[in-house]
Amino acid sequence: MNYHFSSRVPKTDIDPVGNILKVVESPDIISFAGGLPAPELFPVKQIAQATAKVLNECGQVALQYGSSQGIPELRKIIAERVKLEGIDTSPDHIMVATGSQQTLDLTGKIFIDPGDTVIVESPTYLCAVDVFKSYGANFVGIDMDDDGMRMDHLEQALSEHPETKLIYTIPNFQNPTGRTMSLDRRKKLSVLADKYDVMVLEDNPYGAVRFAGENVPSVKSLDSTGHVIYMGTFSKILAPGMRLGWIVADESLINKYKMMKQSADLHTDSLSQYIIAKYCELFDIDEHIKLISSLYQKREQLMMAAIQKYFPKNAKCSYPEGGMFIWVEIPEIKDTQALFDLAIKQRVAFVPGEPFYSEHPKPGTFRLNYSNMSEDKIEEGIKRLGKVIQTALLAQEVY
Amino acid sequence: MNYHFSSRVPKTDIDPVGNILKVVESPDIISFAGGLPAPELFPVKQIAQATAKVLNECGQVALQYGSSQGIPELRKIIAERVKLEGIDTSPDHIMVATGSQQTLDLTGKIFIDPGDTVIVESPTYLCAVDVFKSYGANFVGIDMDDDGMRMDHLEQALSEHPETKLIYTIPNFQNPTGRTMSLDRRKKLSVLADKYDVMVLEDNPYGAVRFAGENVPSVKSLDSTGHVIYMGTFSKILAPGMRLGWIVADESLINKYKMMKQSADLHTDSLSQYIIAKYCELFDIDEHIKLISSLYQKREQLMMAAIQKYFPKNAKCSYPEGGMFIWVEIPEIKDTQALFDLAIKQRVAFVPGEPFYSEHPKPGTFRLNYSNMSEDKIEEGIKRLGKVIQTALLAQEVY
């Protein structure tokens, strides 16, 4: 039958990244494609203990309808946690969301009218582009270097696009590049947001998973005018399956989010909120995050060493100090989708760079994930990929 | 600060029903206002057992990112359950959602462009009106009688509004009226949907909680052309706090829902999906539903008997055969908000009818909930309310 969809619905069902992730599910493929945390570190037993305690102590409340803003116990814990990012706030200025993805959706719904501009890093998190697009956004991508989004380009874009509603940034260990925005640029970003009266959506899923270098204060902590909305999540520091994210914003803005949240799904899963609050009460989540950071550091170092060994000498890599991704640029490769197809034949996978660009993809780029692959397979996988790249370059198959 | 919101955001923060629900939270108020299931029936211990088993057997998978469509184990169970509604489908045609509310949101996103018409029952579930409004819908409300939405009025509306995108109906024990649509009207609805090429969104949260009369086949089971999207939920038959709903639709449509679901929150809480699937494997959910139905029947009968005793003789009530609500009409009362204010002084509460109407509210109507109040308080609460009504009518305070 012929459905009469809204203009928000993409004409095609083709999902290039979904297709990639399907191809790489085969167990004999060494996949650096996904963006999953290491499941062997999920504190399954501690979560079981926390759950048993929650159901015993307040089962009826945890299974009943709850508040759209999120349970106070969890919002208190979040208010404490964001102090680590330099944010001094109260539980009233926090809303719990069904994962960070929901915050992106609600932000789009609240701010974006068809034709509004959203400024994003180039490249950026592709599901953010998808969701803002569903509200009719146009995109302006801002070039990055090793210090993150370039502020001169940002200012130019802001002056050329006064209809800009939102600047979306992932300042720590960005997806897909692994890059971190310098303190100077964060200060400048906050000043520009104020000057051009534009909201900044600061998405910080990876910041707590730092294994090298020094912590950089969040953009939100540098904001004195209320232009920054801060997003966090338990997905990378505890478990993504429970879909628990949060936002920090001024109270009047939180009220709008609550209203839209109620329309979207009434409230976030109460049982999961109680479980995570109880976990944080019973156990030391910072100790747990140290375990994660230390494993990811080991994997990142292994991958970096293998890249040095097996990739062509002119391959340019980001050197992440945390998070889950390395970004690779090999300018001689013009078509990383063709490279992907060759790599799959050798049972190794990555994500080609193109889908991460809202516009003007840079050829020869791709993303490698190191958090989700065991150490013994990292060297082997990069060795295979290096061979695919060298062979392809020789045969000029990916020009 | 002055935010530049999208045109979707309501200008006001005033939430009349939210305000009502806040007022009635006080423990000395006998509240028939909310729409909550009875928490004393939540199978807390069984859910604890199921959770322990899930975390022990597949903890890492249950805590990891999962499929946007929902876990296959749960979709299989849902495919079996909807057979009770006459629906013969497969897990491929089912998507799990973050509660029924999310299905409403995704349906709005997929079908409604600003200016499109949505046809609703008059009165209807108010959060459905809110969410469709956020996508720019205009509403046409169709009168109901004891057999549900009037099909002659529906056909007239369809012929007058060719821009109609959606007919939204709650055919069983409707919220707020408690009424059930007759089989003849369901057949007619399916024929009209086909004739005018309009989608029907059939929302069935209460259908399984039937304590009198005979089951009526779902509209979906009468649909041969793919015009009906069917919604169900575990909120009223197990526990709402875990936010688990589902839709049944043709596969090509499910693909669009999956795409929008991924934008909205990636996927529904995996842990909760595994817990409910395990609960259904270990325990007999139909036996549990019988317990719920039997308690609600007792409460409904008590409330009906008290209404006969204490309300004015010309009070007209719906006689629900299941679900959670009784609808009252007392034509002499012109202002049920004023009646609400008087009732609160006597420590008893209900929800005035007005917010349930998308247009042209019918004066003198209000909703009573019987599922969430203990038996000993039902008679006392209705007695108080009866006295408030009688006094107010005598004093002409609510004319």
Chai-1 contact restraints between the chains, C-beta under 6 A:
chainA,res_idxA,chainB,res_idxB,connection_type,confidence,min_distance_angstrom,max_distance_angstrom,comment,restraint_id
A,M1,B,G226,contact,1.0,0.0,6.0,A-B,restraint_1
A,F5,B,I110,contact,1.0,0.0,6.0,A-B,restraint_2
A,S6,B,F111,contact,1.0,0.0,6.0,A-B,restraint_3
A,S6,B,I112,contact,1.0,0.0,6.0,A-B,restraint_4
A,S6,B,D113,contact,1.0,0.0,6.0,A-B,restraint_5
A,S7,B,D113,contact,1.0,0.0,6.0,A-B,restraint_6
A,R8,B,K109,contact,1.0,0.0,6.0,A-B,restraint_7
A,V9,B,I110,contact,1.0,0.0,6.0,A-B,restraint_8
A,V9,B,K256,contact,1.0,0.0,6.0,A-B,restraint_9
A,D13,B,N255,contact,1.0,0.0,6.0,A-B,restraint_10
A,L36,B,Y65,contact,1.0,0.0,6.0,A-B,restraint_11
A,P39,B,Q60,contact,1.0,0.0,6.0,A-B,restraint_12
A,P39,B,Q64,contact,1.0,0.0,6.0,A-B,restraint_13
A,F42,B,Q60,contact,1.0,0.0,6.0,A-B,restraint_14
A,F42,B,L63,contact,1.0,0.0,6.0,A-B,restraint_15
A,V44,B,L55,contact,1.0,0.0,6.0,A-B,restraint_16
A,V44,B,G59,contact,1.0,0.0,6.0,A-B,restraint_17
A,A48,B,L55,contact,1.0,0.0,6.0,A-B,restraint_18
A,T51,B,T51,contact,1.0,0.0,6.0,A-B,restraint_19
A,L55,B,V44,contact,1.0,0.0,6.0,A-B,restraint_20
A,L55,B,A48,contact,1.0,0.0,6.0,A-B,restraint_21
A,G59,B,V44,contact,1.0,0.0,6.0,A-B,restraint_22
A,Q60,B,P39,contact,1.0,0.0,6.0,A-B,restraint_23
A,Q60,B,F42,contact,1.0,0.0,6.0,A-B,restraint_24
A,A62,B,G241,contact,1.0,0.0,6.0,A-B,restraint_25
A,L63,B,F42,contact,1.0,0.0,6.0,A-B,restraint_26
A,L63,B,A239,contact,1.0,0.0,6.0,A-B,restraint_27
A,L63,B,G241,contact,1.0,0.0,6.0,A-B,restraint_28
A,Q64,B,P39,contact,1.0,0.0,6.0,A-B,restraint_29
A,Q64,B,G241,contact,1.0,0.0,6.0,A-B,restraint_30
A,Y65,B,L36,contact,1.0,0.0,6.0,A-B,restraint_31
A,Y65,B,P240,contact,1.0,0.0,6.0,A-B,restraint_32
A,T98,B,T98,contact,1.0,0.0,6.0,A-B,restraint_33
A,T98,B,D265,contact,1.0,0.0,6.0,A-B,restraint_34
A,G99,B,D265,contact,1.0,0.0,6.0,A-B,restraint_35
A,G99,B,L266,contact,1.0,0.0,6.0,A-B,restraint_36
A,Q101,B,D265,contact,1.0,0.0,6.0,A-B,restraint_37
A,Q101,B,L266,contact,1.0,0.0,6.0,A-B,restraint_38
A,Q102,B,D265,contact,1.0,0.0,6.0,A-B,restraint_39
A,D105,B,A264,contact,1.0,0.0,6.0,A-B,restraint_40
A,K109,B,R8,contact,1.0,0.0,6.0,A-B,restraint_41
A,I110,B,F5,contact,1.0,0.0,6.0,A-B,restraint_42
A,I110,B,V9,contact,1.0,0.0,6.0,A-B,restraint_43
A,F111,B,S6,contact,1.0,0.0,6.0,A-B,restraint_44
A,I112,B,S6,contact,1.0,0.0,6.0,A-B,restraint_45
A,D113,B,S6,contact,1.0,0.0,6.0,A-B,restraint_46
A,D113,B,S7,contact,1.0,0.0,6.0,A-B,restraint_47
A,D130,B,S263,contact,1.0,0.0,6.0,A-B,restraint_48
A,V131,B,S263,contact,1.0,0.0,6.0,A-B,restraint_49
A,S134,B,S263,contact,1.0,0.0,6.0,A-B,restraint_50
A,G226,B,M1,contact,1.0,0.0,6.0,A-B,restraint_51
A,A239,B,L63,contact,1.0,0.0,6.0,A-B,restraint_52
A,P240,B,Y65,contact,1.0,0.0,6.0,A-B,restraint_53
A,G241,B,A62,contact,1.0,0.0,6.0,A-B,restraint_54
A,G241,B,L63,contact,1.0,0.0,6.0,A-B,restraint_55
A,G241,B,Q64,contact,1.0,0.0,6.0,A-B,restraint_56
A,G241,B,S270,contact,1.0,0.0,6.0,A-B,restraint_57
A,G241,B,L271,contact,1.0,0.0,6.0,A-B,restraint_58
A,M242,B,D269,contact,1.0,0.0,6.0,A-B,restraint_59
A,M242,B,L271,contact,1.0,0.0,6.0,A-B,restraint_60
A,R243,B,D269,contact,1.0,0.0,6.0,A-B,restraint_61
A,N255,B,D13,contact,1.0,0.0,6.0,A-B,restraint_62
A,K256,B,V9,contact,1.0,0.0,6.0,A-B,restraint_63
A,S263,B,D130,contact,1.0,0.0,6.0,A-B,restraint_64
A,S263,B,V131,contact,1.0,0.0,6.0,A-B,restraint_65
A,S263,B,S134,contact,1.0,0.0,6.0,A-B,restraint_66
A,A264,B,D105,contact,1.0,0.0,6.0,A-B,restraint_67
A,D265,B,T98,contact,1.0,0.0,6.0,A-B,restraint_68
A,D265,B,G99,contact,1.0,0.0,6.0,A-B,restraint_69
A,D265,B,Q101,contact,1.0,0.0,6.0,A-B,restraint_70
A,D265,B,Q102,contact,1.0,0.0,6.0,A-B,restraint_71
A,L266,B,G99,contact,1.0,0.0,6.0,A-B,restraint_72
A,L266,B,Q101,contact,1.0,0.0,6.0,A-B,restraint_73
A,D269,B,M242,contact,1.0,0.0,6.0,A-B,restraint_74
A,D269,B,R243,contact,1.0,0.0,6.0,A-B,restraint_75
A,D269,B,D269,contact,1.0,0.0,6.0,A-B,restraint_76
A,D269,B,S272,contact,1.0,0.0,6.0,A-B,restraint_77
A,S270,B,G241,contact,1.0,0.0,6.0,A-B,restraint_78
A,L271,B,G241,contact,1.0,0.0,6.0,A-B,restraint_79
A,L271,B,M242,contact,1.0,0.0,6.0,A-B,restraint_80
A,S272,B,D269,contact,1.0,0.0,6.0,A-B,restraint_81
